[in-house]
Amino acid sequence: MRRQVLLFISALCLSTVFGQVSYSIPEEMEKGSLVCNVAQDLGLDIKRLKSGRARIHSGDTTEYIELNKERGVLLIKERIDREALCGETTPCALHLQMILENPMELFRITVEITDINDNAPSFASTEKRIEISESAIIGSKFVLEKAFDADIGTNGLQSYTLHPTSNFALKLENQADGGKKVEMILQKPLDREHQEHISLLLTAVDGGQPRMSGTMQITVNVLDVNDNAPIFTKPVYKAAIPENSPQGTSIIIVSASDKDRGSHGEISYAISNSKRRLSDLFQINQKTGEVILIGEIDYEKAKLFQVDIEALDNGGLSDSSKILIDVIDVNDNSPQIKILSKSDSILEDSPENTAIAMLSINDPDSQKNGEVKCSINDEIPFKILNTMNGFYSLVTEVALDREDASQYNITVTCSDEGVPSLSSSVTLTLQISDVNDNPPVFERSSYEAYIIENNTPGLSIFTVKATDSDWNQNARVSYILEDSSVNGVPVSSYVSVSADSGVIHAVRSFDYEQIKDFQFRVKAQDGGSPPLSSNVTVKIMIQDQNDNAPQVLYPVQTGGSLVAEMVPRSADVGYLVTKVVAVDVDSGQNAWLSYKLQKATDRALFEVGLQNGEVRTIRQVTDKDAVKQRLTVIVEDNGQPSRSATVIVNVAVADSFPEVLSEFTDFTHDKEYNENLTFYLVLALAVVSFLFITCVVVIISVKIYRWRQSRILYHSNLPVIPYYPPRYSDTLGTGTLPHVYNYEVCRTTDSRKSDCKFGRAGSQNVLIMDPSSTGTMQRIQSEKSILDEPDSPLESGISTMDRE
């Protein structure tokens, strides 16, 4: 087997590299036969064929050649018959494309199919009858039927032989289409009386090795007196017809003339059976010579037809001519789009001009009808490039962003230049794969949150929220508390952040008096690789709570010594006795203090300033006023609830110090007595309040319990089962439980009608007896009705047996 290899390597503007190789193989090779080592010829590694998922694409429906990726060779997949594949077209070749992926590469492979001598010449009919007048002159021509050989070149039809050659000689004339015109020349006058029938054998021989031949038996009937043959008006006729013309369309009318008269001058027309297929497409009227279309013609299958015709007279003389029929192309084929390779998804950070699909575009029409232009839908970041004749690549035009569009439907439309224009389209769906290119973004640039002091540890303070425009894992946000310190203490001992929800919790209980506010940073980090993050500042402000009572700074309260303010008896109204000074470590209104006089020995003598705590006289001091004056001042803040502190101010109404000493000797004893009395009064009040509240709760509970019991029995449809308390016994004391008990029986006939009947235990008479007595009995009738609620339907009969 001879194989010719041509290798052309070219680089395109894209990242895809294309190459071209050509081979030549004979037809009729066995299945599995080796065509070529395409990997070696293209310089490709076997691993590249496997990783690139190499495959062979052909435009034909039948795959004649397949790729063995393990060996990198092309093998025959189906037997190739050159005559069936290409007919008379030369050269006959298979145009294949080998496609690789990751990256995309395309190689063009041309396999030329050479002819072998596998077809013998043959005639349309095995025998032919010719009638020749005996008056036929020497040199008369008789057109013979051509043989047909499906092979081409040297394997095709080469020559003819005629045997015997006593009366006729064979003349071969080359024609423009490469065929031979076969004519039988009379070289010896005929004599019907000597030989009425002549048998000849016409043999067609090809040039193959070994040579093959076909024969046709020719029988010549010698006739009398017809010495003029028909003659066509033209040696070659030309006509044109559009493809897809309907059957019955008239193509051309041919004519021939015969100088003979009568029956010898009558001419009939016929199509030579040089090619069998022509008789299925065209038909000639035997009388008029009109050629009409009887089949379907397609420009894409045949562009020109050569029809050999004959004109015969009744004397057996004939002439031949040729009709050249041009087929006019009509735009009847829309572009054919085939997807050679495509990507279903692409990363959003793919560079420009990244190939996502490779297409093969073919329009079988010719000239303008076969010129194709392709485009894609507008406003998408892609473009289509014509990389080779009939091959297009779909590439990215700009950088992609999945956050703008996660999917594209790309419609490729291809239109030809015919009138009217025909088009085809195909839609490709491309998914944009996410890349972690967007960090989380907080809803605010900074956050402020408030929390009241003395909070419970673990209390939720605030929630920070960040969103990530990426997808899936790349958009999963986790929250992290960044390391920092507050007053030298790690911020993690103050607050914590939930990694999933961003909820900020208090780790400890805050005290406004120690820390009023602090701030920290929270980082939001996505789950991409590598992860992206952003942070935000959160400021926590502690709100004050009224948790501190006022503290009295003056007058100073001491345990053992006695301090008193002196007021002269000559003091006027508004005399400043002293000033109570107090502070509150809280802030705001919780630290606003007010002063009130709670108790005083003489309330008509002194007053306390509400805002400043100044103790002043409100009338003139007289001699009747007691020397010892005891004032109890209460200091309250403005919080909710308010807190207070009390201070005792001792005032001595005197003009001299010795007078004061004599009057204040027993002041300490009075102080202790007053403190004890106050304690006992408060304790008594608390006990009385507790007992009152307890009684109210018990009474309400009993009422609710009885009401619920009555409602349960009222709404029940079940029969009432008597309730037998523990240790129940009969009245005679002869049972197993010789004791006396109470019991209660309740029964209703229909609770829905609020109807009730009384039940009695045996009899209305109840006996009370002592089991140890000899017969003394006391008869007691007892009946008691209990109705806890005015609307309750329940009444019960109660019988009581008391043990003596």
Beta strands, then each sheet from edge to edge (+ up, - down):
strand 1: 6-11
strand 2: 17-26
strand 3: 34-36
strand 4: 55-58
strand 5: 65-68
strand 6: 73-76
strand 7: 93-100
strand 8: 105-114
strand 9: 127-133
strand 10: 141-143
strand 11: 157-163
strand 12: 168-174
strand 13: 180-186
strand 14: 197-206
strand 15: 213-223
strand 16: 231-232
strand 17: 236-242
strand 18: 250-253
strand 19: 256-257
strand 20: 267-271
strand 21: 282-284
strand 22: 290-293
strand 23: 304-313
strand 24: 318-328
strand 25: 336-342
strand 26: 345-347
strand 27: 355-362
strand 28: 372-376
strand 29: 382-388
strand 30: 391-396
strand 31: 407-416
strand 32: 423-433
strand 33: 441-442
strand 34: 446-452
strand 35: 460-463
strand 36: 466-467
strand 37: 477-481
strand 38: 485-486
strand 39: 489-490
strand 40: 495-497
strand 41: 503-506
strand 42: 517-526
strand 43: 533-543
strand 44: 551-554
strand 45: 564-567
strand 46: 576-579
strand 47: 581-583
strand 48: 593-600
strand 49: 606-608
strand 50: 614-617
strand 51: 628-637
strand 52: 644-653
strand 53: 743-745
strand 54: 747-750
strand 55: 755-757
strand 56: 765-768
strand 57: 778-781
strand 58: 797-799
sheet 1: 1+ 2- 8- 7+ 4-
sheet 2: 3+ 6- 5+
sheet 3: 9+ 15+ 14- 11+
sheet 4: 10+ 13- 12+
sheet 5: 16+ 19-
sheet 6: 17+ 24+ 23- 20+
sheet 7: 18+ 22- 21+
sheet 8: 25+ 27- 30+ 29-
sheet 9: 26+ 32+ 31- 28+
sheet 10: 33+ 36-
sheet 11: 34+ 43+ 42- 37+
sheet 12: 35+ 41- 40+
sheet 13: 38+ 39-
sheet 14: 44+ 47-
sheet 15: 45+ 52+ 51- 48+
sheet 16: 46+ 50- 49+
sheet 17: 53+ 58-
sheet 18: 54+ 55-
sheet 19: 56+ 57-
end
